[in-house]
Amino acid sequence: MYCYPKIIYLLILLPLLFGCHTHTINHLDNVKDNQKNITRLNLSYQNLTEIPAIVFEMENLKVLNLNSNKITKIPPEIGKLIHLEKLILSNNKIVDIADEIGYLKALKKLSLRTNKISQLPASIGDLKRLEILKIGFNQLVELPDEIKNLENLTQLYAEYNRLEFLPNELGSLNLTDLFINQNNLKTLPNSFYELSSLIRLNISNAGNAITLKNEICKLRRIEQLTIDFNTLTFAPRCLEIRARSNPRFSITIN
């Protein structure tokens, strides 16, 4: 006699009976006295003006989504979430970021897009496991030199800021994606041409004074280059040749 329906039913029921909380919690009312077992929390679109204190009691939290609220700061208590792997705080009103964000040693993705951030703390360089950093659409004038310490960083999105300079040792990173379009860059550091792992690069309107040196021809892994017409006009001819001869290489002019 076949019992497949009963087996399937038990597989669905068992996690509920034994209190497995690997699913995402979407409201604090669902937390109650069980905050230490929560691993994923989604509080996006909740009209929050600050990160609720109870969140910092969720010591096993791995994913925290606070997208699209009205949060103005990341407080020192953020350092308690040492198991956090993904932190999304985009589309808020953040001005201040506590140094304790550097305690999040397990963090792999950090999204701070579309806020009012004018400065990143130097402790951002302590996030050794960070792979993706999204800081576009802010008010950043510079990036901390400590960003060079992000040895696992592969994707850096810093578009639509007020950046005037990039860290001198940017080239020590293993970036595959770099978006620095729509900034006020006065020049590119020499180490920029050492980003040999780059696949996608957007420098469209990165700065009126930006010119590309012949060394960009060494970045042979680039497949997608987005550039503005003025910068392209004075770009090395190797880009034009590559666009014609390499089907995997494309140039988009904005």
BALOBA-1460 file (C-alpha; in Angstrom, 3 decimals):
// residues 254
<rec num="1" residu="m" x="0.000" y="0.000" z="0.000"/>
<rec num="2" residu="y" x="1.438" y="3.373" z="-1.045"/>
<rec num="3" residu="c" x="1.684" y="6.155" z="1.567"/>
<rec num="4" residu="y" x="3.236" y="8.978" z="-0.452"/>
<rec num="5" residu="p" x="0.625" y="11.623" z="0.486"/>
<rec num="6" residu="k" x="1.190" y="10.946" z="4.197"/>
<rec num="7" residu="i" x="4.963" y="11.137" z="3.812"/>
<rec num="8" residu="i" x="4.744" y="14.473" z="1.996"/>
<rec num="9" residu="y" x="2.418" y="15.783" z="4.681"/>
<rec num="10" residu="l" x="4.891" y="14.812" z="7.407"/>
<rec num="11" residu="l" x="7.781" y="16.468" z="5.585"/>
<rec num="12" residu="i" x="5.838" y="19.725" z="5.588"/>
<rec num="13" residu="l" x="4.641" y="19.382" z="9.174"/>
<rec num="14" residu="l" x="7.862" y="18.321" z="10.916"/>
<rec num="15" residu="p" x="9.669" y="21.702" z="10.628"/>
<rec num="16" residu="l" x="6.639" y="23.386" z="12.151"/>
<rec num="17" residu="l" x="6.446" y="20.914" z="15.036"/>
<rec num="18" residu="f" x="10.118" y="21.186" z="15.943"/>
<rec num="19" residu="g" x="10.418" y="24.952" z="15.638"/>
<rec num="20" residu="c" x="12.604" y="25.321" z="12.565"/>
<rec num="21" residu="h" x="12.874" y="29.017" z="11.680"/>
<rec num="22" residu="t" x="14.972" y="29.082" z="8.552"/>
<rec num="23" residu="h" x="12.111" y="30.846" z="6.736"/>
<rec num="24" residu="t" x="11.938" y="34.613" z="6.543"/>
<rec num="25" residu="i" x="10.066" y="36.506" z="9.263"/>
<rec num="26" residu="n" x="8.235" y="39.500" z="7.820"/>
<rec num="27" residu="h" x="6.885" y="41.211" z="10.922"/>
<rec num="28" residu="l" x="8.118" y="41.742" z="14.466"/>
<rec num="29" residu="d" x="4.802" y="40.510" z="15.842"/>
<rec num="30" residu="n" x="5.856" y="37.063" z="14.664"/>
<rec num="31" residu="v" x="9.045" y="37.130" z="16.736"/>
<rec num="32" residu="k" x="7.789" y="37.310" z="20.348"/>
<rec num="33" residu="d" x="10.155" y="35.311" z="22.606"/>
<rec num="34" residu="n" x="11.772" y="33.366" z="19.807"/>
<rec num="35" residu="q" x="14.236" y="35.973" z="18.543"/>
<rec num="36" residu="k" x="17.323" y="33.817" z="19.111"/>
<rec num="37" residu="n" x="16.094" y="31.279" z="16.565"/>
<rec num="38" residu="i" x="15.415" y="33.764" z="13.785"/>
<rec num="39" residu="t" x="17.932" y="33.662" z="10.929"/>
<rec num="40" residu="r" x="16.149" y="35.769" z="8.287"/>
<rec num="41" residu="l" x="14.224" y="38.981" z="8.912"/>
<rec num="42" residu="n" x="12.469" y="41.154" z="6.329"/>
<rec num="43" residu="l" x="11.288" y="44.526" z="7.635"/>
<rec num="44" residu="s" x="11.212" y="46.384" z="4.324"/>
<rec num="45" residu="y" x="8.496" y="48.987" z="3.698"/>
<rec num="46" residu="q" x="7.588" y="49.288" z="7.401"/>
<rec num="47" residu="n" x="7.977" y="53.077" z="7.715"/>
<rec num="48" residu="l" x="10.639" y="52.547" z="10.403"/>
<rec num="49" residu="t" x="12.700" y="55.543" z="11.558"/>
<rec num="50" residu="e" x="15.246" y="53.391" z="13.406"/>
<rec num="51" residu="i" x="16.312" y="49.779" z="13.602"/>
<rec num="52" residu="p" x="14.123" y="48.187" z="16.315"/>
<rec num="53" residu="a" x="16.069" y="47.265" z="19.463"/>
<rec num="54" residu="i" x="14.742" y="43.692" z="19.421"/>
<rec num="55" residu="v" x="16.595" y="43.088" z="16.146"/>
<rec num="56" residu="f" x="19.917" y="43.314" z="17.979"/>
<rec num="57" residu="e" x="18.820" y="40.425" z="20.227"/>
<rec num="58" residu="m" x="18.620" y="38.085" z="17.239"/>
<rec num="59" residu="e" x="22.122" y="36.766" z="17.708"/>
<rec num="60" residu="n" x="21.798" y="34.115" z="14.978"/>
<rec num="61" residu="l" x="20.447" y="36.445" z="12.315"/>
<rec num="62" residu="k" x="22.021" y="35.886" z="8.900"/>
<rec num="63" residu="v" x="19.852" y="38.010" z="6.601"/>
<rec num="64" residu="l" x="18.409" y="41.405" z="7.535"/>
<rec num="65" residu="n" x="16.364" y="43.374" z="5.007"/>
<rec num="66" residu="l" x="15.424" y="46.923" z="6.029"/>
<rec num="67" residu="n" x="14.927" y="48.260" z="2.530"/>
<rec num="68" residu="s" x="12.689" y="51.290" z="1.923"/>
<rec num="69" residu="n" x="12.182" y="52.709" z="5.393"/>
<rec num="70" residu="k" x="13.093" y="56.054" z="6.968"/>
<rec num="71" residu="i" x="16.048" y="54.926" z="9.056"/>
<rec num="72" residu="t" x="18.578" y="57.717" z="9.685"/>
<rec num="73" residu="k" x="21.511" y="55.886" z="11.261"/>
<rec num="74" residu="i" x="23.169" y="52.528" z="11.797"/>
<rec num="75" residu="p" x="23.807" y="52.434" z="15.565"/>
<rec num="76" residu="p" x="26.695" y="50.768" z="17.451"/>
<rec num="77" residu="e" x="24.412" y="47.870" z="18.401"/>
<rec num="78" residu="i" x="24.720" y="46.589" z="14.828"/>
<rec num="79" residu="g" x="27.987" y="45.032" z="15.969"/>
<rec num="80" residu="k" x="26.056" y="42.408" z="17.949"/>
<rec num="81" residu="l" x="24.871" y="40.671" z="14.782"/>
<rec num="82" residu="i" x="28.125" y="38.840" z="14.249"/>
<rec num="83" residu="h" x="26.572" y="36.059" z="12.140"/>
<rec num="84" residu="l" x="24.997" y="38.432" z="9.639"/>
<rec num="85" residu="e" x="25.811" y="37.555" z="6.020"/>
<rec num="86" residu="k" x="23.481" y="39.908" z="4.150"/>
<rec num="87" residu="l" x="22.462" y="43.423" z="5.216"/>
<rec num="88" residu="i" x="20.142" y="45.519" z="3.065"/>
<rec num="89" residu="l" x="19.539" y="49.126" z="4.097"/>
<rec num="90" residu="s" x="18.932" y="50.702" z="0.710"/>
<rec num="91" residu="n" x="16.309" y="53.413" z="0.178"/>
<rec num="92" residu="n" x="16.461" y="54.944" z="3.623"/>
<rec num="93" residu="k" x="17.695" y="58.289" z="5.012"/>
<rec num="94" residu="i" x="20.912" y="57.102" z="6.603"/>
<rec num="95" residu="v" x="23.463" y="59.758" z="7.477"/>
<rec num="96" residu="d" x="25.600" y="58.074" z="10.149"/>
<rec num="97" residu="i" x="27.175" y="54.625" z="10.218"/>
<rec num="98" residu="a" x="28.695" y="53.398" z="13.490"/>
<rec num="99" residu="d" x="32.251" y="52.056" z="13.476"/>
<rec num="100" residu="e" x="30.876" y="48.828" z="14.928"/>
<rec num="101" residu="i" x="29.707" y="47.788" z="11.483"/>
<rec num="102" residu="g" x="33.233" y="46.448" z="11.174"/>
<rec num="103" residu="y" x="32.342" y="43.712" z="13.691"/>
<rec num="104" residu="l" x="30.217" y="41.940" z="11.075"/>
<rec num="105" residu="k" x="32.990" y="39.549" z="10.090"/>
<rec num="106" residu="a" x="30.619" y="37.120" z="8.326"/>
<rec num="107" residu="l" x="29.025" y="39.785" z="6.096"/>
<rec num="108" residu="k" x="29.084" y="38.977" z="2.378"/>
<rec num="109" residu="k" x="26.662" y="41.541" z="0.946"/>
<rec num="110" residu="l" x="26.048" y="45.119" z="2.091"/>
<rec num="111" residu="s" x="23.596" y="47.388" z="0.308"/>
<rec num="112" residu="l" x="23.432" y="51.067" z="1.323"/>
<rec num="113" residu="r" x="22.113" y="52.435" z="-1.964"/>
<rec num="114" residu="t" x="20.000" y="55.584" z="-2.048"/>
<rec num="115" residu="n" x="20.677" y="57.171" z="1.319"/>
<rec num="116" residu="k" x="22.341" y="60.401" z="2.469"/>
<rec num="117" residu="i" x="25.736" y="58.988" z="3.363"/>
<rec num="118" residu="s" x="28.656" y="61.384" z="2.955"/>
<rec num="119" residu="q" x="31.330" y="59.242" z="4.608"/>
<rec num="120" residu="l" x="32.014" y="55.558" z="5.175"/>
<rec num="121" residu="p" x="33.771" y="54.532" z="8.403"/>
<rec num="122" residu="a" x="37.302" y="53.183" z="8.085"/>
<rec num="123" residu="s" x="36.084" y="50.018" z="9.821"/>
<rec num="124" residu="i" x="34.374" y="49.044" z="6.564"/>
<rec num="125" residu="g" x="37.766" y="47.598" z="5.694"/>
<rec num="126" residu="d" x="37.361" y="44.995" z="8.452"/>
<rec num="127" residu="l" x="34.632" y="43.187" z="6.511"/>
<rec num="128" residu="k" x="37.063" y="40.619" z="5.138"/>
<rec num="129" residu="r" x="34.369" y="38.321" z="3.731"/>
<rec num="130" residu="l" x="32.447" y="41.052" z="1.938"/>
<rec num="131" residu="e" x="31.818" y="40.195" z="-1.712"/>
<rec num="132" residu="i" x="29.259" y="42.802" z="-2.800"/>
<rec num="133" residu="l" x="29.179" y="46.465" z="-1.739"/>
<rec num="134" residu="k" x="26.424" y="48.739" z="-3.033"/>
<rec num="135" residu="i" x="26.836" y="52.396" z="-2.070"/>
<rec num="136" residu="g" x="25.427" y="54.137" z="-5.122"/>
<rec num="137" residu="f" x="23.128" y="57.166" z="-5.000"/>
<rec num="138" residu="n" x="24.641" y="58.769" z="-1.906"/>
<rec num="139" residu="q" x="26.743" y="61.849" z="-1.196"/>
<rec num="140" residu="l" x="30.177" y="60.289" z="-0.924"/>
<rec num="141" residu="v" x="33.141" y="62.492" z="-1.823"/>
<rec num="142" residu="e" x="35.744" y="59.789" z="-1.201"/>
<rec num="143" residu="l" x="36.099" y="56.156" z="-0.249"/>
<rec num="144" residu="p" x="38.222" y="55.162" z="2.753"/>
<rec num="145" residu="d" x="41.681" y="53.807" z="1.947"/>
<rec num="146" residu="e" x="40.813" y="50.789" z="4.094"/>
<rec num="147" residu="i" x="38.594" y="49.509" z="1.289"/>
<rec num="148" residu="k" x="41.777" y="47.943" z="-0.085"/>
<rec num="149" residu="n" x="41.517" y="45.376" z="2.721"/>
<rec num="150" residu="l" x="38.330" y="43.836" z="1.316"/>
<rec num="151" residu="e" x="40.158" y="40.879" z="-0.139"/>
<rec num="152" residu="n" x="36.982" y="39.025" z="-1.200"/>
<rec num="153" residu="l" x="35.207" y="42.008" z="-2.745"/>
<rec num="154" residu="t" x="34.204" y="41.313" z="-6.355"/>
<rec num="155" residu="q" x="31.409" y="43.842" z="-6.966"/>
<rec num="156" residu="l" x="31.615" y="47.540" z="-6.107"/>
<rec num="157" residu="y" x="28.746" y="49.843" z="-7.077"/>
<rec num="158" residu="a" x="29.507" y="53.491" z="-6.246"/>
<rec num="159" residu="e" x="27.555" y="55.234" z="-8.994"/>
<rec num="160" residu="y" x="25.791" y="58.593" z="-8.584"/>
<rec num="161" residu="n" x="27.882" y="60.026" z="-5.771"/>
<rec num="162" residu="r" x="30.251" y="63.002" z="-5.555"/>
<rec num="163" residu="l" x="33.483" y="61.059" z="-5.648"/>
<rec num="164" residu="e" x="36.527" y="63.146" z="-6.549"/>
<rec num="165" residu="f" x="39.196" y="60.495" z="-6.009"/>
<rec num="166" residu="l" x="39.427" y="56.733" z="-5.691"/>
<rec num="167" residu="p" x="41.742" y="54.971" z="-3.207"/>
<rec num="168" residu="n" x="45.294" y="54.706" z="-4.508"/>
<rec num="169" residu="e" x="45.400" y="50.963" z="-3.900"/>
<rec num="170" residu="l" x="42.079" y="50.170" z="-5.570"/>
<rec num="171" residu="g" x="43.939" y="47.879" z="-7.952"/>
<rec num="172" residu="s" x="44.709" y="45.405" z="-5.174"/>
<rec num="173" residu="l" x="41.069" y="44.280" z="-5.226"/>
<rec num="174" residu="n" x="39.795" y="41.354" z="-7.298"/>
<rec num="175" residu="l" x="36.834" y="43.235" z="-8.738"/>
<rec num="176" residu="t" x="34.766" y="41.784" z="-11.562"/>
<rec num="177" residu="d" x="32.191" y="44.611" z="-11.486"/>
<rec num="178" residu="l" x="32.991" y="48.293" z="-10.966"/>
<rec num="179" residu="f" x="30.399" y="51.033" z="-11.399"/>
<rec num="180" residu="i" x="31.727" y="54.548" z="-10.768"/>
<rec num="181" residu="n" x="29.562" y="56.383" z="-13.288"/>
<rec num="182" residu="q" x="28.043" y="59.782" z="-12.572"/>
<rec num="183" residu="n" x="30.667" y="61.138" z="-10.168"/>
<rec num="184" residu="n" x="33.122" y="64.048" z="-10.024"/>
<rec num="185" residu="l" x="36.378" y="62.159" z="-10.430"/>
<rec num="186" residu="k" x="39.368" y="64.303" z="-11.291"/>
<rec num="187" residu="t" x="41.621" y="61.403" z="-12.170"/>
<rec num="188" residu="l" x="41.951" y="57.634" z="-11.959"/>
<rec num="189" residu="p" x="44.661" y="56.132" z="-9.731"/>
<rec num="190" residu="n" x="47.422" y="54.251" z="-11.521"/>
<rec num="191" residu="s" x="46.357" y="51.085" z="-9.740"/>
<rec num="192" residu="f" x="43.029" y="51.274" z="-11.594"/>
<rec num="193" residu="y" x="44.776" y="49.634" z="-14.534"/>
<rec num="194" residu="e" x="45.736" y="46.690" z="-12.326"/>
<rec num="195" residu="l" x="42.117" y="45.527" z="-11.970"/>
<rec num="196" residu="s" x="42.840" y="42.558" z="-14.189"/>
<rec num="197" residu="s" x="39.703" y="40.629" z="-13.137"/>
<rec num="198" residu="l" x="37.261" y="43.298" z="-14.350"/>
<rec num="199" residu="i" x="34.418" y="42.020" z="-16.515"/>
<rec num="200" residu="r" x="31.892" y="44.851" z="-16.248"/>
<rec num="201" residu="l" x="33.031" y="48.481" z="-16.019"/>
<rec num="202" residu="n" x="30.853" y="51.592" z="-16.039"/>
<rec num="203" residu="i" x="32.734" y="54.904" z="-16.128"/>
<rec num="204" residu="s" x="30.105" y="56.927" z="-17.975"/>
<rec num="205" residu="n" x="30.313" y="60.546" z="-16.811"/>
<rec num="206" residu="a" x="32.563" y="59.538" z="-13.940"/>
<rec num="207" residu="g" x="34.251" y="62.941" z="-14.176"/>
<rec num="208" residu="n" x="34.767" y="65.601" z="-16.803"/>
<rec num="209" residu="a" x="38.543" y="65.376" z="-16.537"/>
<rec num="210" residu="i" x="38.747" y="61.591" z="-16.831"/>
<rec num="211" residu="t" x="40.978" y="60.184" z="-19.541"/>
<rec num="212" residu="l" x="41.892" y="56.561" z="-20.093"/>
<rec num="213" residu="k" x="45.531" y="55.593" z="-20.418"/>
<rec num="214" residu="n" x="46.869" y="52.976" z="-22.810"/>
<rec num="215" residu="e" x="47.211" y="50.668" z="-19.810"/>
<rec num="216" residu="i" x="43.485" y="49.931" z="-20.038"/>
<rec num="217" residu="c" x="44.388" y="47.641" z="-22.915"/>
<rec num="218" residu="k" x="45.832" y="45.292" z="-20.276"/>
<rec num="219" residu="l" x="42.367" y="44.676" z="-18.820"/>
<rec num="220" residu="r" x="41.651" y="41.833" z="-21.198"/>
<rec num="221" residu="r" x="38.750" y="40.287" z="-19.304"/>
<rec num="222" residu="i" x="36.408" y="43.258" z="-19.750"/>
<rec num="223" residu="e" x="33.278" y="42.226" z="-21.633"/>
<rec num="224" residu="q" x="30.974" y="45.164" z="-20.925"/>
<rec num="225" residu="l" x="32.242" y="48.736" z="-20.962"/>
<rec num="226" residu="t" x="29.857" y="51.642" z="-20.443"/>
<rec num="227" residu="i" x="31.387" y="55.007" z="-21.251"/>
<rec num="228" residu="d" x="30.386" y="58.531" z="-22.244"/>
<rec num="229" residu="f" x="31.178" y="59.929" z="-25.676"/>
<rec num="230" residu="n" x="33.755" y="62.480" z="-24.476"/>
<rec num="231" residu="t" x="35.795" y="59.885" z="-22.614"/>
<rec num="232" residu="l" x="35.569" y="57.442" z="-25.492"/>
<rec num="233" residu="t" x="36.823" y="60.093" z="-27.944"/>
<rec num="234" residu="f" x="40.170" y="60.200" z="-26.171"/>
<rec num="235" residu="a" x="40.294" y="56.505" z="-25.270"/>
<rec num="236" residu="p" x="43.053" y="54.205" z="-26.559"/>
<rec num="237" residu="r" x="42.323" y="52.665" z="-29.960"/>
<rec num="238" residu="c" x="42.608" y="49.152" z="-28.557"/>
<rec num="239" residu="l" x="39.036" y="49.480" z="-27.268"/>
<rec num="240" residu="e" x="37.741" y="50.101" z="-30.764"/>
<rec num="241" residu="i" x="39.747" y="47.184" z="-32.141"/>
<rec num="242" residu="r" x="38.522" y="44.869" z="-29.398"/>
<rec num="243" residu="a" x="34.915" y="45.871" z="-29.992"/>
<rec num="244" residu="r" x="35.260" y="44.855" z="-33.651"/>
<rec num="245" residu="s" x="37.222" y="41.649" z="-33.168"/>
<rec num="246" residu="n" x="35.888" y="40.208" z="-29.902"/>
<rec num="247" residu="p" x="32.199" y="39.183" z="-29.976"/>
<rec num="248" residu="r" x="32.121" y="39.029" z="-26.196"/>
<rec num="249" residu="f" x="33.235" y="42.637" z="-25.815"/>
<rec num="250" residu="s" x="30.674" y="45.449" z="-26.066"/>
<rec num="251" residu="i" x="30.809" y="49.193" z="-25.577"/>
<rec num="252" residu="t" x="27.735" y="51.144" z="-24.514"/>
<rec num="253" residu="i" x="27.892" y="54.908" z="-24.970"/>
<rec num="254" residu="n" x="25.784" y="57.041" z="-22.621"/>
